[in-house]
Amino acid sequence: MTLRSPSAWAVLLVTLVLGLASDLISKSVAFERIGGTPARFTRQQVLEADRLSSLLPDHQPLTVVPSVLDLTLVLNPGAVFGIGAGQRWLFVTFTAFAVIFAMYVFAAWTRPRDRLAHFAIGLLLAGGVGNLYDRLRFACVRDFLHPLPGVKMPFGITWPNGSGELWPYVSNIADLWLIIGIGMLLVLCWRAPASDGVNAASTSPDA
């Protein structure tokens, strides 16, 4: 039984702690340094602000690798890609249920030696808890990673918001862990026999 497996819990908790630490530390460092002056604000200031950008110092994006990665500060009041701005309590509730569901998957759908599945669930939890922390403390999510800046969509295609950039969104490490965790679970489920689901994606033949 997975819940009684120390090794399964070790993989899950170590991944969760390291993933969460990397997210929160990177956000803290980014908002202290990228803007030239520290970007510090409170939850109340966020709730009262007409424009969240007014809480951030004026700054130009910091290019890490041209056309690959820029660093720029953004306060996101919505969910992924800024969808649903202003519905923070909806997203707080949704994220809390998602964390509970991830733990259910860990307990009910995996076996003690399903290391990759436990690692993926740990990443999901780290990403979910990281952004949940931001929503509870700041009423928004702190974003600073802009992949593929300036790279245009082919054939003049644009996003619904009118942007022609291949990836116009700014995100954070928590979003990265969520994407990787979901991708890993999808691959594990796809590779596993239909009758076994994630359980068959064990990394050990004696699981």
C-alpha positions as CSV (number, residue, x, y, z in Angstrom):
1,M,0.0,0.0,0.0
2,T,1.5,3.3,-1.1
3,L,0.4,5.2,2.0
4,R,2.4,2.8,4.1
5,S,5.6,3.0,2.0
6,P,8.4,5.2,3.4
7,S,10.2,5.3,0.1
8,A,7.1,6.5,-1.8
9,W,6.5,9.2,0.8
10,A,10.2,10.1,0.6
11,V,10.1,10.7,-3.2
12,L,6.8,12.7,-2.9
13,L,7.9,14.9,0.0
14,V,11.5,15.5,-1.2
15,T,10.1,16.5,-4.6
16,L,7.4,18.7,-3.0
17,V,9.8,20.5,-0.7
18,L,12.6,21.1,-3.2
19,G,10.1,22.1,-5.9
20,L,8.3,24.5,-3.6
21,A,11.5,26.0,-2.3
22,S,12.8,26.6,-5.8
23,D,9.6,28.4,-6.7
24,L,9.3,30.6,-3.7
25,I,13.0,31.4,-3.6
26,S,13.1,32.3,-7.3
27,K,10.1,34.5,-7.0
28,S,11.6,36.3,-4.0
29,V,14.9,36.9,-5.7
30,A,13.3,37.9,-9.0
31,F,11.1,40.5,-7.4
32,E,14.0,41.9,-5.3
33,R,16.4,42.3,-8.2
34,I,15.0,42.2,-11.7
35,G,13.3,45.6,-11.5
36,G,16.5,47.4,-10.3
37,T,14.7,48.3,-7.1
38,P,12.9,45.8,-4.9
39,A,9.2,45.2,-5.8
40,R,7.5,45.0,-2.4
41,F,3.8,45.1,-1.8
42,T,1.1,43.8,0.4
43,R,-2.1,41.9,-0.2
44,Q,-4.1,45.0,0.7
45,Q,-2.2,47.0,-1.8
46,V,-2.9,44.4,-4.5
47,L,-6.6,44.4,-3.7
48,E,-6.9,48.2,-3.8
49,A,-4.7,48.8,-6.9
50,D,-6.4,49.9,-10.1
51,R,-3.5,48.6,-12.1
52,L,-1.2,45.9,-10.6
53,S,1.6,47.2,-12.8
54,S,1.7,50.4,-10.6
55,L,3.0,48.2,-7.7
56,L,6.1,47.3,-9.7
57,P,9.1,49.4,-10.6
58,D,9.5,50.6,-14.2
59,H,11.9,48.3,-15.8
60,Q,13.0,46.7,-19.1
61,P,13.0,42.9,-19.5
62,L,16.3,41.3,-18.6
63,T,17.5,39.2,-21.4
64,V,19.1,35.9,-20.3
65,V,19.3,34.3,-23.8
66,P,18.1,36.3,-26.8
67,S,14.9,35.0,-28.2
68,V,14.9,32.2,-25.7
69,L,14.3,33.7,-22.2
70,D,13.6,37.1,-20.8
71,L,13.0,38.0,-17.1
72,T,10.3,40.6,-16.5
73,L,8.0,41.2,-13.5
74,V,4.3,40.6,-13.8
75,L,1.5,40.3,-11.2
76,N,-1.1,37.9,-12.4
77,P,-4.5,38.2,-10.7
78,G,-5.9,35.2,-12.7
79,A,-5.1,31.6,-13.4
80,V,-2.7,30.2,-16.0
81,F,-2.0,32.8,-18.8
82,G,-4.0,35.4,-16.8
83,I,-7.3,33.8,-17.5
84,G,-10.1,34.7,-15.1
85,A,-8.6,37.8,-13.6
86,G,-10.5,38.9,-10.5
87,Q,-11.7,35.3,-9.6
88,R,-9.0,34.7,-7.1
89,W,-11.1,32.8,-4.5
90,L,-12.4,30.5,-7.3
91,F,-8.8,29.7,-8.1
92,V,-7.8,29.3,-4.5
93,T,-10.6,26.8,-4.1
94,F,-9.8,25.0,-7.3
95,T,-6.1,24.7,-6.4
96,A,-7.0,23.4,-3.0
97,F,-9.2,20.7,-4.5
98,A,-6.4,19.9,-7.1
99,V,-3.9,19.4,-4.3
100,I,-6.4,17.0,-2.5
101,F,-7.0,15.1,-5.8
102,A,-3.2,14.8,-6.4
103,M,-2.9,13.2,-2.9
104,Y,-5.8,10.8,-3.8
105,V,-4.0,9.8,-7.0
106,F,-0.9,9.1,-5.0
107,A,-2.8,7.0,-2.5
108,A,-5.2,5.2,-4.7
109,W,-3.7,5.0,-8.2
110,T,0.0,4.3,-7.6
111,R,2.0,1.5,-6.1
112,P,4.9,1.8,-3.7
113,R,7.5,1.5,-6.5
114,D,6.0,3.8,-9.0
115,R,8.8,6.3,-8.5
116,L,8.2,8.4,-11.6
117,A,4.5,8.8,-10.8
118,H,5.4,9.9,-7.2
119,F,7.9,12.3,-8.6
120,A,5.4,13.7,-11.1
121,I,2.7,14.1,-8.3
122,G,5.3,15.8,-6.2
123,L,5.9,18.3,-9.0
124,L,2.2,18.9,-9.3
125,L,1.9,19.5,-5.6
126,A,4.9,21.9,-5.6
127,G,3.5,23.9,-8.4
128,G,0.0,24.0,-7.0
129,V,1.1,24.9,-3.5
130,G,3.6,27.5,-4.8
131,N,0.9,29.5,-6.6
132,L,-1.7,28.9,-3.9
133,Y,0.7,30.5,-1.4
134,D,1.0,33.6,-3.7
135,R,-2.8,33.9,-4.0
136,L,-3.4,33.6,-0.3
137,R,-0.6,36.0,0.7
138,F,-0.6,38.5,-2.2
139,A,-4.1,38.0,-3.9
140,C,-2.2,37.4,-7.1
141,V,0.6,35.3,-8.5
142,R,4.1,36.6,-9.0
143,D,5.4,35.8,-12.5
144,F,8.8,36.6,-14.1
145,L,9.7,34.1,-16.8
146,H,9.0,35.0,-20.4
147,P,10.1,32.1,-22.7
148,L,10.7,32.8,-26.5
149,P,10.4,36.6,-26.3
150,G,9.8,38.2,-29.6
151,V,9.5,34.9,-31.5
152,K,6.6,35.3,-33.9
153,M,3.9,32.8,-34.8
154,P,4.2,31.4,-38.3
155,F,2.0,32.6,-41.2
156,G,0.9,35.7,-39.3
157,I,-1.2,33.7,-36.8
158,T,-2.2,35.5,-33.7
159,W,-3.6,34.5,-30.3
160,P,-7.1,35.6,-29.2
161,N,-5.6,38.6,-27.4
162,G,-4.1,39.8,-30.7
163,S,-0.5,39.0,-29.9
164,G,1.6,37.5,-32.7
165,E,4.3,36.2,-30.3
166,L,4.7,32.4,-30.2
167,W,4.6,32.6,-26.3
168,P,3.4,36.0,-25.1
169,Y,2.8,34.8,-21.5
170,V,4.9,35.4,-18.4
171,S,5.0,32.5,-15.9
172,N,7.0,31.2,-13.0
173,I,8.8,28.1,-11.7
174,A,5.5,26.7,-10.2
175,D,3.9,26.8,-13.7
176,L,7.0,24.9,-15.0
177,W,6.6,22.2,-12.4
178,L,2.9,21.9,-13.1
179,I,3.5,21.5,-16.9
180,I,6.3,18.9,-16.3
181,G,4.2,17.0,-13.7
182,I,1.1,16.8,-15.9
183,G,3.2,15.8,-18.9
184,M,4.9,13.0,-17.0
185,L,1.6,11.6,-15.7
186,L,0.1,11.7,-19.2
187,V,3.0,9.8,-20.6
188,L,2.9,7.3,-17.8
189,C,-0.8,6.7,-18.3
190,W,-0.4,6.5,-22.1
191,R,2.4,3.9,-21.8
192,A,0.5,1.8,-19.1
193,P,-2.1,-0.9,-20.0
194,A,-5.6,0.5,-19.9
195,S,-6.5,-1.9,-17.0
196,D,-3.7,-0.7,-14.8
197,G,-3.7,3.1,-15.4
198,V,-0.8,4.8,-13.6
199,N,-0.2,1.7,-11.5
200,A,1.4,0.0,-14.4
201,A,4.0,2.7,-14.9
202,S,6.2,1.3,-12.2
203,T,9.9,1.9,-12.5
204,S,10.7,-1.5,-11.0
205,P,9.7,-5.0,-12.4
206,D,9.0,-6.3,-8.9
207,A,6.5,-3.5,-8.0
